[in-house]
Amino acid sequence: MKKFLIILILLITFSEILLSADPVALKYYQYAVMYHKKNDFKNALTYYNASIKKDKKFWQAWLGLGICYYNMKKYRNAQLIFKYVLMLKPGEQTATKYYNMLSGIKDSKNGIADKKDSGKKTKGDMMWRSAILPGLGQFYNGEIVKGYAYSIIYFASIGGIIKFTIDQREAVSDYENTNYDFENKYKIAQEATVKTYIPIAIAGVVWALSIFDAYLTGADDVSGQKLGEFEMKDKNTIAFVMKKSF
């Protein structure tokens, strides 16, 4: 039922712009709607953005883009876009409904409560914490199991670095001070040196993975919007900057 309503909204919107939109923007919009109906959100985003790039006041494409982000549960991005749609076309019913839902206001007709994306922490906040200590960003985001996994492996690696470094120094000292069996002592010192690289490599990999995981699981940071500027960025879409005031 929900999917049917979304498709119906897109079709009604499409029928309103057949005679008014830029031909190229309309063509991209047609492709976007086609992919959107198939739940191929990645391609839908690409064509919605291409349509908007051709006609920055094409509010129907902005509306479709907002619904697409809503379907993808990128609620903060969607809310910004619905707000921009209402600037282009004040009082537009679909944008108003979605915007109110995402603002935590109950829909006056259906009594639908908001679905918020407030649980996730932002990518930046997670990444700098993980850079300080692997797993800290995951703990901050409520991912307790992953947080323990990264931190335990990292501390175990640090322990391995300390142990193997001590063993390596003892082996080198033993070789430098020996008066016999030079070849065997040298071999032992070399093996001890190689062993120190293993926990160092593991610690480095865990540190990098923790930061990368924070980037993948963290929410997009859209809180830094400046007055007079609207910027929407996403790894699957084109970035647009519109000189409008919210």
N, C-alpha and C positions, 0 to 999 in steps of 0.2 A: 504494500500500500504506500509506504514511504517512497519507494523508488518510483512508483507511478506518479505521485504528486510532484516529485522533482522533475521528471520528464515532462509532465504537463506544464509546469512553470516555464521550462526551457522552450517548449513549443509555442506557448502563448507569447512569450517574449520575442521569439524569432519572428512570429507573424507581424509584430508591431514595427519591425525595422526593415522589412523588405524594400520599402520605397524611400527610406531616409538615410541608410547607412552608406558609408564609403564602399564602393564595389569590392575592393581588395579586402577591406576590413570585414565585410560581410562574408566573403568567401572563407576567410580564416575562421570566422565565427561558426559557419556551417560545419567545418571540420571539427571544431571544438565541441559543438553540441553532439556530433556523431560519436566522438570518442567518449564524451561524458556519459551518454546513454549506455555505452558498453562498460562503464566503470573503469575505463582506461584513463585514470586521472593524470598520469604523467604527460601523455600526449594532449589531453584536454587542456592542461595548464599551458603547454607550449603554444597551442593555437589561440587560446584566449589572450595570452600575452602578445602574440603576433598581431592579433586583431586590434588590441589596445594601442600597440605601437603605431599602427597606421592611423588610428582615430582615437586620440586620448580622451575625447568626450563621449565615447561609445559606451554609455552606461550599461547597456544590456550585456556587453562583454565583461565589464567589471562585475556585474551581478553574477554571471555564470562563473567567473573566477572565484568570487566569494563563496558560492555554493560548493564549488569543487573543493576549496580548502576546508569548508565545513565537513564535507563527506570524508576528507582525509584526517579529520579531527585536529586540524591546525587552527584552533578556534581563535587565537589572538590575531593571526593574519586575516582570517575571515572577518572578524569584527572591524578591523581597520578598513577593509575593502567595502563592507556594507555601509560604513559611515561615509566613505567617499561617494558611494552610489547616491546616498541621500543628499549629498552636496550637489551632485549633478542633476538629480531629479528629486527634489524635496517631496516627502510624503509617499514615495514609492512603497507599495504595500509589502511586497516580498522582502525587500531590504529592511524595512522597518521591523517586520516580524523576526527576522533572523538577528538583527542588531539587538533588539530587546531581549531575545533569548540569551544571547551571548553577554549581555550586560547584567544578567541575573534578574531581569524583570519578567514576571509572568505574562504570558500572552493574554491580552484582555478577552480574546474570544475563545481560545481553546484551553487556557489555563495550563500551558505547557511550561514546566520548569526549565531553567537553564542547564545546559551541559557545559561545565567549565573545564578548562585545561590547566587548572591551577596547581595540580599535583607536581608537574614537572618543573625542575629548576632549569635555568638557562644554561646554554652551552658554555659561555664564558665563565660563569660562576663555578661550574663543575670542573672545567679544564684547569683553571689555576689552582684549585684545591688538589686535583690529581697530580699536578706538576710538583706541588710541595711534598705530597706523600701519596703513592699509588693506593687507590681504594678510598681515599678521603672524599673525592668527588662523588663516588658511588654511594657512600654513606650519606652524604648531603642530599642526594636524590632519593633516598629511601631504599636503595638497592643493597640491602644488608648482605646477602649471600655473596654477591660479586665484590662488595667492599672487603669482606673478610678474605675472600680468595686472593685478590690482588695484594692486600697488605701482608697476609701470611707468607705468600710466596716471596714477596719482596724482602721481608725481614729474614726469611730463611736464607735468601741469597746473600744478604749482608753478613749473616752469620758464617756462611760458606766462604765469603771473601776474607773475613778475619781469620778463620781457621786455616785456609789454604795459604794465606800470606805468611802466617806464623810458620807453617810447615816448610814453605819455600825458603824462608830466611834461614831456618835451621839446616835445611839441606845444602844451601849455598855455603853457609858457615862451615858445615862439616866437610864440604869439598875443599874449601880454601885452606883449612887447617889440617887436612889429612896428610899422612906421610906414606900412604899405601893405597892400593886399589883405586887409583885416580880415575880410570875409565868408568868404573861402576858408580863412583861417587858423582862424577860429572853427569852421567845418565840420570841418576836419581834427582839431581838438582834441576836438570832440564825438564823432567816429567813434573816435578813440583811446580815449576814456573808455569807450565802449560795449564795445570789444574786451576791456577788462580784466575785464568781467563774465563773459565766456565761460569762461575757464579756472577762474575762481572757482566757477562753477556746476558745471563738470565735476568739480572736486576735491571739492565738497560731495556730489555724487551718488555718486561712487566711494566716499567715506568711509561714507556711509549704506548703500550696497549691500553693502559688505564686512561691516558689522556685522549687517545683516539676513541675509546669507548664512550668517554664523557661527551665528545663531540657528536657521536652518532645518536646517543640516547637523550641528550639535553634538548630543551625546547629552544626555538628561535627567539632571540632577544629583540623584541620590537618595542621595548619600553623607552628606548632612547630617542624617540621621535622629537625633532625640533619644531618649534613653532614656525609655520610657513613652509614646512617641508614634509612631504609624505614619501617614504622610501619603503619599498617592499622587496625583500630579497629572499630567495629560496634556491637551494642547490639544483632544483629541477627546472627553474624558470629564469626568465630574463629579469634583470633588475630595472625598475622604473623609478624615476624621481619626478614628482609632480609638485610644482610650486603652488600649493594650496594651503590654506590655513585651517586647522581643525579647531 
